[in-house]
């Protein structure tokens, strides 16, 4: 399952794709896709990178692993297929968006339009087994996403990193905060959202940084 990526990502990530870690991961995935129900479908695994080229990234939102229910995962962190009901975390993200921006939430849970504006919606693990959260943890995906964050950190143009929850905040060590902006809070899941996610205003904060850097802000509510 070799990814088809924008040229800039392909060149940057080729050393990882040539590594033993990725070859082992590919073998694992080939078996899993043959024997189990895996999300997302193979052509959507790298969708976050396909929709948001390296040189277009303005904001990074880090998730954990894909949704593990049928008809949900579409390759973008926190995002679901347009027809799928909103998962609890995304429902809370939309609540915070409405409170933060005084604008209506998007019409469904498909966040493709964020990705197309330069929001890299990256999970730390890019695949999952049906109804088995974190089932593909520890197989090599984390090394790839660490590598991606390190390559983003090297960029001359500043980026806003939005890190929700401990798993994402652990990646902060790869980010040079003298150059880039980091926004953190608790995770938007119902278990944690009341411990600092609600009221954290990540959307206006991100846009304020972009404006300071003379970049176009993100339209978070609708296309």
Secondary structure, 3 states (H helix, E strand, C coil): CCCCCCHHHHHHHHHHHCCHHHHHHHHHHHHHHHHCCEECCHHHCCHHHHHCCHHHCCEEEEECCCCCCCCCECCCCCCECCCCCCCHHHHHHHHHHHHHHCCCCCCCCCCHHHHCCCEEEEECCCCEECCECCCCCCCCHHHHHHHHHHHHHCCCCCCEEEEECHHHHHHHHHCCCCCCEEEEECCCCCCCHHHCCCCCCHHHHHHHHHHHCCCCCCCCCCC
